[in-house]
């Protein structure tokens, strides 16, 4: 077992009931697939996550996906779900959205319409309610064009563009991201904090872990790495694993 994991396991043993486990979904608990709608938890994920939720202070899936998508894949109410980078939350089985989720819906609808009329059909336009994602995984040569259209949509609607793996996301301009989400979840607890992610959107969460570590909380930052891993993510990680199957193994080890 890598030294940072061993050290974290020791800290966990003393305070698991006050510890936070926060997990990204795509690329972390599910293989990334061409059709985003087809992404599903890897074998063993649902079980290991639900098992952790009975033992840790809190277990949360923190994703850029809408809550409706996550809800169908993690029906266990003991698992906290945070969708759209913090705009939509399900905690103790109850939904509690950020106020901006409602106010920016019409801007998102307009951006979806503009994106569909501007971009070639091979670029996937995914409406997510309070945000949208432009996917070019199946047509990587469109990356530059998608970036330009995203910037233009941002100018026209006030939404903010964020880069992700083979996609660009457009969000309401409110300061919520995986960093603010993890900080908030961790503030409600006193124990160790572990975060696992694979993409640029996860970097703020690793930065939040670093702040917690400096403040004296035991932390474990895990990067799920592959050919598309952003360098910023690797730089902030204590340990690297190879894919969702390896994440399941790691979580089982943390809970052994
Ligand atoms: Mg991801």
py3Dmol code that shows the C-alpha trace and the ligand (Angstrom):
import py3Dmol

protein = """\
ATOM      1  CA  UNK A   1       0.000   0.000   0.000  1.00  0.00           C
ATOM      2  CA  UNK A   2       1.481   3.465  -0.870  1.00  0.00           C
ATOM      3  CA  UNK A   3       2.670   5.362   2.238  1.00  0.00           C
ATOM      4  CA  UNK A   4       0.038   8.181   1.996  1.00  0.00           C
ATOM      5  CA  UNK A   5      -2.734   5.553   1.868  1.00  0.00           C
ATOM      6  CA  UNK A   6      -1.288   3.662   4.852  1.00  0.00           C
ATOM      7  CA  UNK A   7      -1.057   6.862   6.849  1.00  0.00           C
ATOM      8  CA  UNK A   8      -4.622   7.831   5.924  1.00  0.00           C
ATOM      9  CA  UNK A   9      -5.936   4.373   6.883  1.00  0.00           C
ATOM     10  CA  UNK A  10      -4.410   4.829  10.345  1.00  0.00           C
ATOM     11  CA  UNK A  11      -6.080   8.250  10.737  1.00  0.00           C
ATOM     12  CA  UNK A  12      -9.375   6.800   9.494  1.00  0.00           C
ATOM     13  CA  UNK A  13      -9.294   3.957  12.014  1.00  0.00           C
ATOM     14  CA  UNK A  14      -9.452   6.552  14.788  1.00  0.00           C
ATOM     15  CA  UNK A  15     -12.193   8.768  13.349  1.00  0.00           C
ATOM     16  CA  UNK A  16     -14.084   7.061  10.529  1.00  0.00           C
ATOM     17  CA  UNK A  17     -17.442   8.223  11.887  1.00  0.00           C
ATOM     18  CA  UNK A  18     -16.322  11.835  11.457  1.00  0.00           C
ATOM     19  CA  UNK A  19     -14.576  11.348   8.102  1.00  0.00           C
ATOM     20  CA  UNK A  20     -15.596  12.582   4.648  1.00  0.00           C
ATOM     21  CA  UNK A  21     -15.297  10.560   1.454  1.00  0.00           C
ATOM     22  CA  UNK A  22     -16.012  12.660  -1.647  1.00  0.00           C
ATOM     23  CA  UNK A  23     -15.950  11.102  -5.095  1.00  0.00           C
ATOM     24  CA  UNK A  24     -16.192  12.403  -8.633  1.00  0.00           C
ATOM     25  CA  UNK A  25     -18.341  10.255 -10.969  1.00  0.00           C
ATOM     26  CA  UNK A  26     -17.241  10.229 -14.643  1.00  0.00           C
ATOM     27  CA  UNK A  27     -13.765   8.787 -15.127  1.00  0.00           C
ATOM     28  CA  UNK A  28     -13.574   8.024 -11.392  1.00  0.00           C
ATOM     29  CA  UNK A  29     -16.492   5.688 -10.585  1.00  0.00           C
ATOM     30  CA  UNK A  30     -17.529   5.139 -14.218  1.00  0.00           C
ATOM     31  CA  UNK A  31     -15.519   4.595 -17.381  1.00  0.00           C
ATOM     32  CA  UNK A  32     -15.745   7.559 -19.755  1.00  0.00           C
ATOM     33  CA  UNK A  33     -17.797   6.566 -22.801  1.00  0.00           C
ATOM     34  CA  UNK A  34     -18.613   8.286 -26.109  1.00  0.00           C
ATOM     35  CA  UNK A  35     -22.287   8.714 -25.227  1.00  0.00           C
ATOM     36  CA  UNK A  36     -22.448  10.540 -21.852  1.00  0.00           C
ATOM     37  CA  UNK A  37     -25.957   9.185 -21.245  1.00  0.00           C
ATOM     38  CA  UNK A  38     -24.576   5.636 -21.313  1.00  0.00           C
ATOM     39  CA  UNK A  39     -22.060   6.106 -18.463  1.00  0.00           C
ATOM     40  CA  UNK A  40     -22.715   3.669 -15.620  1.00  0.00           C
ATOM     41  CA  UNK A  41     -21.029   2.933 -12.272  1.00  0.00           C
ATOM     42  CA  UNK A  42     -18.217   0.379 -12.702  1.00  0.00           C
ATOM     43  CA  UNK A  43     -18.790  -3.099 -11.214  1.00  0.00           C
ATOM     44  CA  UNK A  44     -18.698  -2.961  -7.420  1.00  0.00           C
ATOM     45  CA  UNK A  45     -19.035   0.843  -7.197  1.00  0.00           C
ATOM     46  CA  UNK A  46     -22.611   1.033  -5.901  1.00  0.00           C
ATOM     47  CA  UNK A  47     -21.869  -1.581  -3.240  1.00  0.00           C
ATOM     48  CA  UNK A  48     -18.577  -0.096  -2.023  1.00  0.00           C
ATOM     49  CA  UNK A  49     -20.067   3.431  -1.912  1.00  0.00           C
ATOM     50  CA  UNK A  50     -23.151   2.318   0.043  1.00  0.00           C
ATOM     51  CA  UNK A  51     -20.973   0.272   2.385  1.00  0.00           C
ATOM     52  CA  UNK A  52     -18.778   3.335   3.051  1.00  0.00           C
ATOM     53  CA  UNK A  53     -21.897   5.441   3.706  1.00  0.00           C
ATOM     54  CA  UNK A  54     -22.747   3.196   6.677  1.00  0.00           C
ATOM     55  CA  UNK A  55     -19.325   3.738   8.259  1.00  0.00           C
ATOM     56  CA  UNK A  56     -17.938   7.176   7.290  1.00  0.00           C
ATOM     57  CA  UNK A  57     -19.298  10.456   8.645  1.00  0.00           C
ATOM     58  CA  UNK A  58     -20.388  11.342   5.097  1.00  0.00           C
ATOM     59  CA  UNK A  59     -19.985   9.919   1.620  1.00  0.00           C
ATOM     60  CA  UNK A  60     -20.707  12.241  -1.305  1.00  0.00           C
ATOM     61  CA  UNK A  61     -20.674  11.933  -5.075  1.00  0.00           C
ATOM     62  CA  UNK A  62     -19.584  15.372  -6.348  1.00  0.00           C
ATOM     63  CA  UNK A  63     -20.125  15.701 -10.075  1.00  0.00           C
ATOM     64  CA  UNK A  64     -20.766  18.028 -12.987  1.00  0.00           C
ATOM     65  CA  UNK A  65     -23.758  15.854 -13.868  1.00  0.00           C
ATOM     66  CA  UNK A  66     -27.280  16.948 -13.022  1.00  0.00           C
ATOM     67  CA  UNK A  67     -28.785  15.504  -9.855  1.00  0.00           C
ATOM     68  CA  UNK A  68     -31.431  13.634 -11.865  1.00  0.00           C
ATOM     69  CA  UNK A  69     -28.674  11.614 -13.556  1.00  0.00           C
ATOM     70  CA  UNK A  70     -26.834  10.805 -10.305  1.00  0.00           C
ATOM     71  CA  UNK A  71     -30.054  10.025  -8.437  1.00  0.00           C
ATOM     72  CA  UNK A  72     -30.877   7.169 -10.803  1.00  0.00           C
ATOM     73  CA  UNK A  73     -27.448   5.615 -10.306  1.00  0.00           C
ATOM     74  CA  UNK A  74     -27.133   6.109  -6.519  1.00  0.00           C
ATOM     75  CA  UNK A  75     -30.644   5.631  -5.084  1.00  0.00           C
ATOM     76  CA  UNK A  76     -29.268   4.939  -1.559  1.00  0.00           C
ATOM     77  CA  UNK A  77     -30.353   8.038   0.459  1.00  0.00           C
ATOM     78  CA  UNK A  78     -27.364   7.579   2.801  1.00  0.00           C
ATOM     79  CA  UNK A  79     -25.137   8.750  -0.064  1.00  0.00           C
ATOM     80  CA  UNK A  80     -25.022  12.542  -0.488  1.00  0.00           C
ATOM     81  CA  UNK A  81     -25.261  13.636  -4.118  1.00  0.00           C
ATOM     82  CA  UNK A  82     -23.920  16.958  -5.371  1.00  0.00           C
ATOM     83  CA  UNK A  83     -24.760  17.730  -9.004  1.00  0.00           C
ATOM     84  CA  UNK A  84     -23.698  20.512 -11.388  1.00  0.00           C
ATOM     85  CA  UNK A  85     -20.615  21.266  -9.247  1.00  0.00           C
ATOM     86  CA  UNK A  86     -22.728  22.254  -6.258  1.00  0.00           C
ATOM     87  CA  UNK A  87     -25.835  23.793  -7.825  1.00  0.00           C
ATOM     88  CA  UNK A  88     -27.970  20.729  -6.999  1.00  0.00           C
ATOM     89  CA  UNK A  89     -27.730  18.733  -3.777  1.00  0.00           C
ATOM     90  CA  UNK A  90     -29.446  15.639  -2.342  1.00  0.00           C
ATOM     91  CA  UNK A  91     -28.675  15.188   1.342  1.00  0.00           C
ATOM     92  CA  UNK A  92     -30.404  12.678   3.649  1.00  0.00           C
ATOM     93  CA  UNK A  93     -32.636  11.918   0.668  1.00  0.00           C
ATOM     94  CA  UNK A  94     -33.860  15.538   0.416  1.00  0.00           C
ATOM     95  CA  UNK A  95     -33.195  17.865  -2.486  1.00  0.00           C
ATOM     96  CA  UNK A  96     -31.772  21.320  -1.805  1.00  0.00           C
ATOM     97  CA  UNK A  97     -30.728  23.396  -4.832  1.00  0.00           C
ATOM     98  CA  UNK A  98     -28.563  26.513  -4.965  1.00  0.00           C
ATOM     99  CA  UNK A  99     -30.781  29.551  -5.739  1.00  0.00           C
ATOM    100  CA  UNK A 100     -28.762  30.214  -8.915  1.00  0.00           C
ATOM    101  CA  UNK A 101     -29.923  26.896 -10.371  1.00  0.00           C
ATOM    102  CA  UNK A 102     -33.370  28.364 -11.011  1.00  0.00           C
ATOM    103  CA  UNK A 103     -32.382  31.927 -11.964  1.00  0.00           C
ATOM    104  CA  UNK A 104     -29.969  30.838 -14.725  1.00  0.00           C
ATOM    105  CA  UNK A 105     -32.200  28.233 -16.348  1.00  0.00           C
ATOM    106  CA  UNK A 106     -33.447  30.516 -19.140  1.00  0.00           C
ATOM    107  CA  UNK A 107     -29.885  31.631 -20.006  1.00  0.00           C
ATOM    108  CA  UNK A 108     -28.929  27.950 -20.236  1.00  0.00           C
ATOM    109  CA  UNK A 109     -31.914  27.210 -22.498  1.00  0.00           C
ATOM    110  CA  UNK A 110     -30.858  30.069 -24.778  1.00  0.00           C
ATOM    111  CA  UNK A 111     -27.240  28.852 -24.854  1.00  0.00           C
ATOM    112  CA  UNK A 112     -28.419  25.322 -25.721  1.00  0.00           C
ATOM    113  CA  UNK A 113     -30.465  26.682 -28.630  1.00  0.00           C
ATOM    114  CA  UNK A 114     -27.567  28.848 -29.891  1.00  0.00           C
ATOM    115  CA  UNK A 115     -25.082  25.964 -29.540  1.00  0.00           C
ATOM    116  CA  UNK A 116     -27.317  23.609 -31.513  1.00  0.00           C
ATOM    117  CA  UNK A 117     -27.792  26.125 -34.329  1.00  0.00           C
ATOM    118  CA  UNK A 118     -24.084  27.085 -34.470  1.00  0.00           C
ATOM    119  CA  UNK A 119     -22.143  23.846 -33.964  1.00  0.00           C
ATOM    120  CA  UNK A 120     -21.970  20.913 -36.400  1.00  0.00           C
ATOM    121  CA  UNK A 121     -24.210  18.002 -35.472  1.00  0.00           C
ATOM    122  CA  UNK A 122     -21.280  15.765 -34.479  1.00  0.00           C
ATOM    123  CA  UNK A 123     -20.606  18.012 -31.466  1.00  0.00           C
ATOM    124  CA  UNK A 124     -22.834  16.797 -28.631  1.00  0.00           C
ATOM    125  CA  UNK A 125     -24.861  19.513 -26.897  1.00  0.00           C
ATOM    126  CA  UNK A 126     -26.008  18.243 -23.494  1.00  0.00           C
ATOM    127  CA  UNK A 127     -28.579  20.410 -21.671  1.00  0.00           C
ATOM    128  CA  UNK A 128     -28.248  19.840 -17.909  1.00  0.00           C
ATOM    129  CA  UNK A 129     -30.943  22.182 -16.583  1.00  0.00           C
ATOM    130  CA  UNK A 130     -28.840  24.818 -14.844  1.00  0.00           C
ATOM    131  CA  UNK A 131     -25.766  24.243 -17.047  1.00  0.00           C
ATOM    132  CA  UNK A 132     -24.782  22.684 -20.358  1.00  0.00           C
ATOM    133  CA  UNK A 133     -21.885  20.722 -21.792  1.00  0.00           C
ATOM    134  CA  UNK A 134     -20.485  20.714 -25.342  1.00  0.00           C
ATOM    135  CA  UNK A 135     -18.876  17.332 -26.104  1.00  0.00           C
ATOM    136  CA  UNK A 136     -16.265  16.725 -28.819  1.00  0.00           C
ATOM    137  CA  UNK A 137     -15.037  13.273 -27.718  1.00  0.00           C
ATOM    138  CA  UNK A 138     -16.257  11.723 -30.978  1.00  0.00           C
ATOM    139  CA  UNK A 139     -14.800  14.589 -33.088  1.00  0.00           C
ATOM    140  CA  UNK A 140     -11.570  15.813 -31.400  1.00  0.00           C
ATOM    141  CA  UNK A 141     -10.647  17.973 -34.422  1.00  0.00           C
ATOM    142  CA  UNK A 142     -13.558  20.260 -33.428  1.00  0.00           C
ATOM    143  CA  UNK A 143     -11.889  21.231 -30.112  1.00  0.00           C
ATOM    144  CA  UNK A 144     -10.856  24.718 -31.294  1.00  0.00           C
ATOM    145  CA  UNK A 145     -14.233  25.454 -32.837  1.00  0.00           C
ATOM    146  CA  UNK A 146     -16.056  24.294 -29.680  1.00  0.00           C
ATOM    147  CA  UNK A 147     -13.806  26.524 -27.579  1.00  0.00           C
ATOM    148  CA  UNK A 148     -14.590  29.553 -29.758  1.00  0.00           C
ATOM    149  CA  UNK A 149     -18.339  28.892 -29.713  1.00  0.00           C
ATOM    150  CA  UNK A 150     -18.234  28.405 -25.923  1.00  0.00           C
ATOM    151  CA  UNK A 151     -16.486  31.782 -25.538  1.00  0.00           C
ATOM    152  CA  UNK A 152     -19.105  33.416 -27.761  1.00  0.00           C
ATOM    153  CA  UNK A 153     -21.965  31.786 -25.820  1.00  0.00           C
ATOM    154  CA  UNK A 154     -20.356  33.000 -22.632  1.00  0.00           C
ATOM    155  CA  UNK A 155     -20.303  36.587 -23.977  1.00  0.00           C
ATOM    156  CA  UNK A 156     -23.920  36.399 -25.036  1.00  0.00           C
ATOM    157  CA  UNK A 157     -25.464  34.693 -21.999  1.00  0.00           C
ATOM    158  CA  UNK A 158     -23.214  35.514 -19.036  1.00  0.00           C
ATOM    159  CA  UNK A 159     -22.555  31.818 -18.412  1.00  0.00           C
ATOM    160  CA  UNK A 160     -18.936  30.890 -17.646  1.00  0.00           C
ATOM    161  CA  UNK A 161     -16.992  28.351 -19.730  1.00  0.00           C
ATOM    162  CA  UNK A 162     -14.928  25.653 -17.983  1.00  0.00           C
ATOM    163  CA  UNK A 163     -12.771  23.114 -19.808  1.00  0.00           C
ATOM    164  CA  UNK A 164     -13.134  19.395 -19.075  1.00  0.00           C
ATOM    165  CA  UNK A 165     -12.043  16.122 -20.677  1.00  0.00           C
ATOM    166  CA  UNK A 166     -12.999  16.413 -24.400  1.00  0.00           C
ATOM    167  CA  UNK A 167     -15.713  18.888 -23.533  1.00  0.00           C
ATOM    168  CA  UNK A 168     -16.477  22.448 -22.460  1.00  0.00           C
ATOM    169  CA  UNK A 169     -19.045  23.205 -19.788  1.00  0.00           C
ATOM    170  CA  UNK A 170     -21.023  26.437 -19.402  1.00  0.00           C
ATOM    171  CA  UNK A 171     -22.076  27.350 -15.865  1.00  0.00           C
ATOM    172  CA  UNK A 172     -23.874  30.151 -14.066  1.00  0.00           C
ATOM    173  CA  UNK A 173     -21.294  32.690 -12.839  1.00  0.00           C
ATOM    174  CA  UNK A 174     -21.646  31.799  -9.164  1.00  0.00           C
ATOM    175  CA  UNK A 175     -18.743  30.750  -6.983  1.00  0.00           C
ATOM    176  CA  UNK A 176     -19.555  27.102  -6.503  1.00  0.00           C
ATOM    177  CA  UNK A 177     -17.153  24.388  -7.588  1.00  0.00           C
ATOM    178  CA  UNK A 178     -15.899  21.093  -6.215  1.00  0.00           C
ATOM    179  CA  UNK A 179     -13.595  23.072  -3.901  1.00  0.00           C
ATOM    180  CA  UNK A 180     -16.408  25.013  -2.234  1.00  0.00           C
ATOM    181  CA  UNK A 181     -18.475  21.793  -2.050  1.00  0.00           C
ATOM    182  CA  UNK A 182     -15.722  19.760  -0.381  1.00  0.00           C
ATOM    183  CA  UNK A 183     -14.862  22.617   2.029  1.00  0.00           C
ATOM    184  CA  UNK A 184     -18.506  22.876   3.047  1.00  0.00           C
ATOM    185  CA  UNK A 185     -18.979  19.134   3.508  1.00  0.00           C
ATOM    186  CA  UNK A 186     -15.724  18.881   5.477  1.00  0.00           C
ATOM    187  CA  UNK A 187     -16.715  21.816   7.707  1.00  0.00           C
ATOM    188  CA  UNK A 188     -19.660  19.780   8.977  1.00  0.00           C
ATOM    189  CA  UNK A 189     -17.283  17.050  10.193  1.00  0.00           C
ATOM    190  CA  UNK A 190     -14.064  16.870  12.179  1.00  0.00           C
ATOM    191  CA  UNK A 191     -12.267  13.814  10.789  1.00  0.00           C
ATOM    192  CA  UNK A 192     -10.078  12.827   7.829  1.00  0.00           C
ATOM    193  CA  UNK A 193     -11.067  13.813   4.284  1.00  0.00           C
ATOM    194  CA  UNK A 194     -10.515  11.831   1.086  1.00  0.00           C
ATOM    195  CA  UNK A 195     -11.312  13.028  -2.443  1.00  0.00           C
ATOM    196  CA  UNK A 196     -10.991  11.049  -5.679  1.00  0.00           C
ATOM    197  CA  UNK A 197     -11.201  12.656  -9.132  1.00  0.00           C
ATOM    198  CA  UNK A 198      -9.829  12.588 -12.668  1.00  0.00           C
ATOM    199  CA  UNK A 199     -10.383  15.953 -14.355  1.00  0.00           C
ATOM    200  CA  UNK A 200      -9.785  19.720 -14.301  1.00  0.00           C
ATOM    201  CA  UNK A 201     -13.044  20.300 -12.412  1.00  0.00           C
ATOM    202  CA  UNK A 202     -11.584  18.213  -9.560  1.00  0.00           C
ATOM    203  CA  UNK A 203      -8.513  20.434  -9.096  1.00  0.00           C
ATOM    204  CA  UNK A 204     -10.366  22.917  -6.787  1.00  0.00           C
ATOM    205  CA  UNK A 205     -11.313  19.944  -4.565  1.00  0.00           C
ATOM    206  CA  UNK A 206      -7.662  18.943  -4.249  1.00  0.00           C
ATOM    207  CA  UNK A 207      -6.833  22.556  -3.358  1.00  0.00           C
ATOM    208  CA  UNK A 208      -9.534  22.415  -0.664  1.00  0.00           C
ATOM    209  CA  UNK A 209      -7.915  19.244   0.717  1.00  0.00           C
ATOM    210  CA  UNK A 210      -4.564  21.002   0.808  1.00  0.00           C
ATOM    211  CA  UNK A 211      -6.096  23.820   2.892  1.00  0.00           C
ATOM    212  CA  UNK A 212      -7.618  21.242   5.259  1.00  0.00           C
ATOM    213  CA  UNK A 213      -4.276  19.442   5.534  1.00  0.00           C
ATOM    214  CA  UNK A 214      -2.502  22.674   6.420  1.00  0.00           C
ATOM    215  CA  UNK A 215      -5.189  23.222   9.075  1.00  0.00           C
ATOM    216  CA  UNK A 216      -4.315  19.834  10.581  1.00  0.00           C
ATOM    217  CA  UNK A 217      -6.911  17.474   9.072  1.00  0.00           C
ATOM    218  CA  UNK A 218      -5.601  14.153   7.710  1.00  0.00           C
ATOM    219  CA  UNK A 219      -6.325  14.134   3.943  1.00  0.00           C
ATOM    220  CA  UNK A 220      -5.889  11.831   0.991  1.00  0.00           C
ATOM    221  CA  UNK A 221      -6.084  13.293  -2.532  1.00  0.00           C
ATOM    222  CA  UNK A 222      -6.414  10.614  -5.192  1.00  0.00           C
ATOM    223  CA  UNK A 223      -6.004  11.195  -8.945  1.00  0.00           C
ATOM    224  CA  UNK A 224      -7.444   8.679 -11.383  1.00  0.00           C
ATOM    225  CA  UNK A 225      -4.943   8.861 -14.220  1.00  0.00           C
ATOM    226  CA  UNK A 226      -4.939   8.006 -17.909  1.00  0.00           C
ATOM    227  CA  UNK A 227      -3.823   9.524 -21.210  1.00  0.00           C
ATOM    228  CA  UNK A 228      -6.105  12.576 -20.751  1.00  0.00           C
ATOM    229  CA  UNK A 229      -5.141  13.416 -17.153  1.00  0.00           C
ATOM    230  CA  UNK A 230      -4.509  17.161 -16.677  1.00  0.00           C
ATOM    231  CA  UNK A 231      -1.086  17.919 -15.133  1.00  0.00           C
ATOM    232  CA  UNK A 232      -2.712  20.207 -12.539  1.00  0.00           C
ATOM    233  CA  UNK A 233      -4.577  17.221 -11.109  1.00  0.00           C
ATOM    234  CA  UNK A 234      -1.478  15.005 -10.834  1.00  0.00           C
ATOM    235  CA  UNK A 235       0.373  17.872  -9.163  1.00  0.00           C
ATOM    236  CA  UNK A 236      -2.196  18.062  -6.346  1.00  0.00           C
ATOM    237  CA  UNK A 237      -2.565  14.313  -5.722  1.00  0.00           C
ATOM    238  CA  UNK A 238      -1.027  12.198  -2.940  1.00  0.00           C
ATOM    239  CA  UNK A 239      -1.573   9.001  -4.861  1.00  0.00           C
ATOM    240  CA  UNK A 240      -2.552   7.914  -8.382  1.00  0.00           C
ATOM    241  CA  UNK A 241      -4.751   5.012  -9.465  1.00  0.00           C
ATOM    242  CA  UNK A 242      -5.386   3.685 -12.963  1.00  0.00           C
ATOM    243  CA  UNK A 243      -9.182   3.712 -13.423  1.00  0.00           C
ATOM    244  CA  UNK A 244     -12.592   3.040 -11.852  1.00  0.00           C
ATOM    245  CA  UNK A 245     -11.738  -0.606 -11.080  1.00  0.00           C
ATOM    246  CA  UNK A 246      -8.660   0.572  -9.152  1.00  0.00           C
ATOM    247  CA  UNK A 247     -10.818   3.134  -7.318  1.00  0.00           C
ATOM    248  CA  UNK A 248     -13.144   0.334  -6.151  1.00  0.00           C
ATOM    249  CA  UNK A 249     -10.089  -1.572  -4.911  1.00  0.00           C
ATOM    250  CA  UNK A 250      -8.769   1.479  -3.083  1.00  0.00           C
ATOM    251  CA  UNK A 251     -12.142   2.196  -1.434  1.00  0.00           C
ATOM    252  CA  UNK A 252     -12.416  -1.441  -0.328  1.00  0.00           C
ATOM    253  CA  UNK A 253      -8.951  -1.105   1.196  1.00  0.00           C
ATOM    254  CA  UNK A 254      -9.868   2.092   3.011  1.00  0.00           C
ATOM    255  CA  UNK A 255     -12.879   0.309   4.464  1.00  0.00           C
ATOM    256  CA  UNK A 256     -11.169  -3.030   5.224  1.00  0.00           C
TER     257      UNK A 256
END
"""
ligand_1 = """\
1
MG
Mg -14.540 13.056 -13.829
"""
view = py3Dmol.view(width=600, height=400)
view.addModel(protein, "pdb")
view.setStyle({"model": 0}, {"cartoon": {"style": "trace"}})
view.addModel(ligand_1, "xyz")
view.setStyle({"model": 1}, {"stick": {}})
view.zoomTo()
view.show()
